Amino acid sequence: MKLYLIRHAQSVANAEGKQMPDPALTNLGHIQAEVTSRWLKTHTYRASIHDVSGEALKPTVIYSSPARRGLQTSVYLSKVFNMPINVDKSLHEVGGAHACDATWGGLPRSDVLKILPDACFDAGYSVFGWWFQDVEEDIKEALMRAKKWLLWLQTRHNKDDVVLVVGHGALFDCVAAVAFGHPDQLVWMSMHNAAIARLDWEDGVCKMVFWNQHEHLQEILSY
C-alpha cells in the first residue's frame, strides 16, 4: 500500500492562531488546496523508491477527515481526480470535536453533502454527526485510534493500492508513531498546511518515502 497523507490547507484557526469549533479554510487555504491537488495530479509516481521512471499518480481511493477544513481541502482532490471522497470519522483531529470548551456532534451528513455532493460515509458516521462524547480525547486514545485505523487500512488495501488521506497534523503524528513502532508515545513529525507525506507498506514493514513535502506551495506556505 502506498499511503499519501495530505494535511488540510490553512484554516481560519491556523491563520488567527487560536482554537475554534470546526473552522473553515481561508482564501489562502483554498488556493493551497487547489495547488496541492494539481501537484498530486502531475506528480511523477513511482511504485518503488528504486524505480528510475514513473507514471501519473492514479489513486485507488481518497479518504477525508469529517472536519470542515478537511472536507473543503478534499473538494479539490475530488475535482482533479474525478473521484468521490470517502468521509471517515476515524480521521478527525486529536481531541475530537472539542474546541473553546464547546462540545458538539460535528457536521451531519446533510451538511457534508453540501460540500461534497458525492461523498461516501463510513458505517459509523451518524446522519446527525460524528462526535458525541462528553470528554476530550487524550493522546493515548488518539494513538489507539490511529493504530486501529492503520490495521483496518492494511486489511482493506493491497500492496499496489494508492491511498490518499486528507487529515490533520497531530493525527498524522499519531499515524507516524504507530507506523514506526511507537504506539504509546507521540512522535512530533510536524507538517505544514497542505503538505504531503508518503508511507509505503511492504510485507508488513513501513517505509517513509518523504514527509512534509511542500515545495509546490513556495510563497503560499503556511503552518
VEXLUM-630728 format. One record per atom (N, C-alpha, C): residue in three letters; x, y, z. Coordinates in steps of 0.1 Angstrom, whole numbers, plus 2048, in hexadecimal, padded with zeros to 3 digits. Atoms other than C-alpha are relative to their C-alpha. Layout:
BEGIN
ALAXYZ
...
This chain:
BEGIN
MET8087F4800
MET800800800
MET80980D800
LYS7F97F3800
LYS80C8237F7
LYS7F780A806
LEU8097F77F8
LEU7FE83B810
LEU80580F7FF
TYR7FD7F2801
TYR7FE860808
TYR7F880880B
LEU8067F87F6
LEU7F6876826
LEU80080F7FD
ILE8017F2804
ILE7EA89981E
ILE7FA80880B
ARG8057F77F5
ARG7E68B383A
ARG7F680A7FA
HIS8097F6805
HIS7C88CA835
HIS80780D7FE
ALA7FA7F3803
ALA7CF8EC827
ALA7FD80A80C
GLN8027F77F5
GLN7CF90B83C
GLN7F2803804
SER80D7FD7FB
SER7B1910852
SER80080E807
VAL8017F47F9
VAL7A492F863
VAL8077FF80D
ALA7F98027F3
ALA7B1921884
ALA80F8007FE
ASN7F1800803
ASN7D491C875
ASN80480F7FE
ALA7FC7F2803
ALA7D4940868
ALA7FF80980C
GLU8027F87F4
GLU7C894F889
GLU8077FB80C
GLY7F88067F5
GLY7DD93889F
GLY7F87FD80C
LYS8088047F5
LYS7C092D8B5
LYS7F77F57FD
GLN80980A802
GLN7A89118BA
GLN7F28057FE
MET80E7FD803
MET7849128AD
MET7F97F47FB
PRO80780C804
PRO7698F98A6
PRO7FF7FF7F0
ASP80180480E
ASP76D8EA883
ASP80280B7F6
PRO7FE7F4808
PRO77D907871
PRO8017FC7F1
ALA80080280F
ALA77A90B84B
ALA80E8047FB
LEU7F47FB806
LEU797911833
LEU80080F7FE
THR7FF7F2804
THR7A493482D
THR8018007F1
ASN7FE7FF80E
ASN7A794280A
ASN80D7FA7FC
LEU7F3806803
LEU7CC93880B
LEU7FF7F1801
GLY80280E7FF
GLY7C1916816
GLY7FA7F97F4
HIS80680580D
HIS7AB9117F7
HIS80B8007F5
ILE7F580080A
ILE7C991B7E2
ILE8097F5802
GLN7F680B7FC
GLN7E09037F4
GLN7FA7F37FC
ALA80680C803
ALA7C78E77F0
ALA7FF7FD7F1
GLU80180280F
GLU7C38ED7CA
GLU80E7FD7FB
VAL7F2802805
VAL7E98EF7C5
VAL8057F2804
THR7FC80D7FC
THR7EF8D07D9
THR7F97F57F8
SER807809808
SER7D58BD7C6
SER8067FF7F2
ARG7FA7FF80D
ARG7E48C87A5
ARG80E7F9800
TRP7F38067FF
TRP8078BD7B1
TRP7FF7F1801
LEU80280E7FF
LEU7FA89B7BA
LEU7FC7FA7F3
LYS80580480D
LYS7E9898798
LYS80C7FE7F6
THR7F580080A
THR80A89F786
THR80D7F9807
HIS7F58077F9
HIS82088D7A0
HIS8057F47F9
THR7FA80D806
THR838873791
THR8007F580B
TYR80280A7F7
TYR82D8557A4
TYR8097F47FD
ARG7F880C801
ARG8468387AA
ARG7FB7F6809
ALA80580A7F8
ALA8388187B7
ALA80B7FC80A
SER7F58047F7
SER85A8117C7
SER80A80C800
ILE7F67F57FF
ILE87482A7D4
ILE80C7FD7F7
HIS7F4804808
HIS88D8177BE
HIS7FD8027F1
ASP8047FF80F
ASP87A81D79D
ASP80780C7FB
VAL7F97F5807
VAL88D833785
VAL7F58097F9
SER80A7F9807
SER86E83D771
SER7F37FF808
GLY80D8007F9
GLY84B84577D
GLY7F48017F7
GLU80C7FE808
GLU82784B772
GLU7F7809807
ALA8097F77FA
ALA80A86177A
ALA7F97F980C
LEU8068057F4
LEU7FB85C79D
LEU7F17FD7FD
LYS80D805802
LYS7DB84879C
LYS7FB7FB80D
PRO8058057F3
PRO7CA8467BE
PRO7F67F47FF
THR80A80B7FF
THR7B78267C7
THR7F4806808
VAL80B7FB7F8
VAL7A38397E1
VAL80580D807
ILE7FC7F47F9
ILE7A285B7F3
ILE7F780080D
TYR8077FF7F3
TYR79985D818
TYR80280E806
SER8007F37FA
SER79187D82B
SER7FC80180E
SER8057FD7F3
SER78E88A84E
SER7F28067FF
PRO80E7FA800
PRO76A894857
PRO80080E804
ALA8007F27FD
ALA7758B6862
ALA7FF8097F4
ARG8037F880C
ARG76B8D384C
ARG80D8047F8
ARG7F47FD807
ARG78F8DD844
ARG8067F47F8
GLY7FC80C808
GLY7968B9839
GLY7F87FE7F4
LEU80A80280B
LEU7778B7824
LEU80280A7F5
GLN7FE7F680A
GLN77E8D8813
GLN80D7FE7F8
THR7F4804807
THR7A18CD80B
THR7FE7F57F6
SER80380B808
SER7948AD7FD
SER7F88037F3
VAL8077FC80C
VAL77D8BF7E5
VAL8098017F4
TYR7F77FE80B
TYR79B8C77CF
TYR8057F37FB
LEU7FB80D804
LEU7A88A47CF
LEU7F57F97F8
SER80C807807
SER7858977C5
SER7FF8057F2
LYS8017FA80D
LYS7858AF7A8
LYS80B7FC7F6
VAL7F5803809
VAL7A88A979A
VAL8017F17FC
PHE80080E802
PHE7A588379D
PHE7F37FA7FB
ASN80D805804
ASN780881795
ASN7FC7F4808
MET80380B7F7
MET77A86A7B3
MET7F880580C
PRO8077FD7F4
PRO7628697D0
PRO80A80080C
ILE7F88007F4
ILE7708707F3
ILE7F97F780B
ASN8058097F5
ASN76C85680F
ASN80280880D
VAL7FF7F97F3
VAL76586982F
VAL8007F780C
ASP7FE80A7F6
ASP77385684C
ASP80280780E
LYS8007F97F4
LYS76C86186F
LYS80C7FD809
SER7F48037F9
SER78B85087B
SER80C8097FE
LEU7F57F7804
LEU7A086B86B
LEU7FE80E806
HIS8017F37FA
HIS795888881
HIS80D803808
GLU7F47FB7F9
GLU7B089D893
GLU8007FA80E
VAL7FE8047F2
VAL7BE8928B5
VAL7F8809809
GLY8097F87F7
GLY7A589D8D0
GLY7F27FE7FD
GLY80E801804
GLY7858988BC
GLY7FA80D7FC
ALA8077F3805
ALA76C8B48B6
ALA80080A80B
HIS7FF7F67F5
HIS7768C78D6
HIS80880C7FC
ALA7F87F4802
ALA7818EB8D2
ALA7F980B807
CYS8067F57F9
CYS77C90A8E6
CYS7F67FC80B
ASP8098057F6
ASP76C8F5901
ASP7F27FC7FB
ALA80D803807
ALA7508EC8E8
ALA8007F17FC
THR80280E804
THR7438C98E2
THR7F47FF7F7
TRP80B801809
TRP72E8C18C4
TRP8027F37F8
GLY7FF80D807
GLY7288A48AC
GLY8078007F3
GLY7FA7FF80D
GLY73B8B088E
GLY7F58017F5
LEU8097FD80C
LEU72C8B586B
LEU7F77F47FE
PRO80980B804
PRO70D8A0864
PRO8027FC7F1
ARG7FD80480E
ARG70D88D843
ARG7FA80A7F6
SER8067F7809
SER6F68A6833
SER80980C7FD
ASP7F77F5802
ASP70F8C2839
ASP80D7FC7F8
VAL7F4805808
VAL72C8AD82C
VAL7FD7FF7F1
LEU80480280E
LEU7198A680C
LEU7FE80E7F9
LYS8007F2806
LYS7168CC807
LYS80E8037FB
ILE7F27FD804
ILE73C8CD805
ILE8047F67F6
LEU7FC80B809
LEU7418AB7F4
LEU7F47F87FC
PRO80D807803
PRO7218A07E2
PRO8017F17FD
ASP7FE80E803
ASP73087E7D8
ASP8077F980C
ALA7F98067F4
ALA73E8777FB
ALA7FB7F2803
CYS80480D7FB
CYS73E853808
CYS80380080F
PHE7FE7FF7F1
PHE73C84D82E
PHE8037F2805
ASP7FD80D7F9
ASP74B832844
ASP7F37FD808
ALA80C8057F9
ALA73181D857
ALA7FE80680D
GLY8027FA7F3
GLY73782F878
GLY7FD80E7FF
TYR8037F2802
TYR72F85186A
TYR7F1802801
SER80E7FE7FE
SER70D85B878
SER7FA80A7F7
VAL8067F6808
VAL6F586F864
VAL80080E807
PHE8017F47F8
PHE6F6888881
PHE80E806802
GLY7F37FB7FE
GLY71C88B882
GLY80A7F5803
TRP7F680A7FE
TRP73C87988C
TRP80680080E
TRP7FA7FF7F3
TRP7458838B0
TRP7F680280A
PHE80A7FE7F5
PHE72F87E8CE
PHE8067FA80D
GLN7FA8047F3
GLN74587C8ED
GLN80180C809
ASP7FF7F57F7
ASP74689190C
ASP80E804804
VAL7F37FD7FC
VAL76B890911
VAL8098007F4
GLU7F77FF80B
GLU7888998FB
GLU8097F47FF
GLU7F780B802
GLU79D87D8EB
GLU80E804804
ASP7F27FE7FD
ASP7C087A8FA
ASP8097FA7F6
ILE7F6805809
ILE7E08718E9
ILE8007F17FF
LYS80080F800
LYS7DF84D8F4
LYS7F47FB7F8
GLU80C805808
GLU7BC8498E5
GLU8028037F1
ALA7FE7FC80E
ALA7C785B8C5
ALA80A7F67FA
LEU7F680A805
LEU7E58438C1
LEU7F97F37FE
MET80780D802
MET7CE8258C6
MET7F78017F3
ARG8087FE80C
ARG7B68348AC
ARG8087FF7F3
ALA7F780180C
ALA7D3838893
ALA8047F27FE
LYS7FC80E801
LYS7DE81589A
LYS7F57F77F9
LYS80C808806
LYS7BB806893
LYS7FE8047F2
TRP8037FC80E
TRP7B781B874
TRP80B7FA7F6
LEU7F6806808
LEU7D9810866
LEU7FE7F17FE
LEU80380E801
LEU7D17EC86D
LEU7F57FD7F6
TRP80C801809
TRP7AF7F085C
TRP8058037F1
LEU7FC7FC80D
LEU7C080183E
LEU8087F57F9
GLN7F880A806
GLN7D97E5839
GLN7F87F37FD
THR80880C804
THR7BE7CA839
THR7F78047F4
ARG8097FC80A
ARG7AA7DE820
ARG8078027F2
HIS7F97FD80C
HIS7C57E7807
HIS80D7F77FE
ASN7F5808803
ASN7E07D37F5
ASN80D8097FE
LYS7F47F9802
LYS8047DC7EE
LYS80180A7F5
ASP7FF7F780C
ASP7FD7ED7CD
ASP7F680C801
ASP8097F67FF
ASP7E18037D9
ASP80680E804
VAL7FB7F27FD
VAL7E78297DA
VAL7F5807807
VAL80A7FA7F7
VAL7D48397F7
VAL80380E803
LEU7FE7F27FC
LEU7D085E7FC
LEU7F780380C
VAL8077FD7F4
VAL7C686B81E
VAL80180E804
VAL7FF7F27FC
VAL7BD88E827
VAL7FD80180F
GLY8028007F2
GLY7C189484C
GLY80780C807
HIS7FB7F67F7
HIS7D28A7868
HIS80E7FE805
GLY7F28017FC
GLY7F58AE875
GLY8027F780C
ALA7FE8097F4
ALA7F289E898
ALA7FC7F27FD
LEU80480D804
LEU7DF881889
LEU80A7F97F8
PHE7F6807808
PHE7FA87A870
PHE80D7FD809
ASP7F58037F6
ASP81487C88D
ASP7FD7F3806
CYS80480D7FA
CYS80086089D
CYS8027F47F6
VAL7FE80B80A
VAL80084C87D
VAL80E7FD7FE
ALA7F2803801
ALA82585087A
ALA8067F980C
ALA7FB8077F3
ALA82B84689E
ALA7FC7F17FF
VAL80480E801
VAL817826899
VAL8077F97F5
ALA7FA80780B
ALA82581E877
ALA80F7FD802
PHE7F28037FD
PHE849820884
PHE8037FB80D
GLY7FE8087F4
GLY84480C8A3
GLY80080780D
HIS8027F97F3
HIS83B8268BE
HIS7F2802803
PRO80E7FF7FE
PRO81781E8C5
PRO7FB80780D
ASP8047FA7F3
ASP81882D8E8
ASP80680E802
GLN7FA7F37FE
GLN82B84D8E2
GLN8008087F3
LEU8027F780C
LEU82486A8CA
LEU80E8047FA
VAL7F47FC807
VAL83F8718B0
VAL7FC80E7F9
TRP8047F3806
TRP83E8968A7
TRP8088027F3
MET7FB7FF80D
MET844896882
MET7FE80E7F9
SER8037F3805
SER8338B6878
SER7FE8017F1
MET8027FE80E
MET8248BF856
MET7FA80E7FE
HIS8067F3804
HIS81C8E1846
HIS7F27FE7FA
ASN80D800807
ASN7F98E9839
ASN8017FB7F2
ALA80080580E
ALA7F28D5819
ALA80D7F97FC
ALA7F4808803
ALA8138C381C
ALA7FD7F17FF
ILE80380E803
ILE81689E812
ILE80B7F7805
ALA7F780A7FC
ALA82687F820
ALA7FD7F37F8
ARG80380E806
ARG82A85C811
ARG8067F6808
LEU7FB80C7F9
LEU82D83C824
LEU7FC7F47F8
ASP80280C807
ASP83081A813
ASP8007F4809
TRP80080C7F9
TRP8277F9821
TRP8037F47F7
GLU7FC80C807
GLU8387D9815
GLU8037F5809
ASP7FE80B7F7
ASP8367B8827
ASP80080480E
GLY8027FC7F2
GLY82A7C9846
GLY80A80A805
VAL7F67F77FC
VAL8477E1847
VAL7FD80E7F9
CYS8037F3804
CYS841807844
CYS80D8077FC
LYS7F47F8804
LYS85A81C830
LYS7FB80F7FD
MET8037F2803
MET85A84282F
MET8078047F3
VAL7FB7FB80D
VAL85E84F80B
VAL80380F801
PHE7FE7F27FD
PHE85A874815
PHE7F680580A
TRP8087FA7F5
TRP84B88A830
TRP80080F7FF
ASN8017F1800
ASN83E8AE830
ASN8058057F3
GLN7FD7FB80E
GLN8438B280A
GLN7F780D7FE
HIS8087F3802
HIS8398D7805
HIS8078097F5
GLU7FA7F880A
GLU84F8E37E8
GLU7F78067F6
HIS80A7FB809
HIS8308E77D3
HIS7F980C805
LEU8077F57FA
LEU8239017EA
LEU80880D7FF
GLN7F77F4801
GLN8419197EA
GLN7FB80C807
GLU8047F47F9
GLU83593C7F1
GLU7F3800807
ILE80D8017F9
ILE8139307FE
ILE8017F680B
LEU7FE80A7F5
LEU82291A819
LEU7FB80680D
SER8047FC7F3
SER81291C83C
SER8007F4809
TYR80080B7F6
TYR81090885C
TYR7F4801809
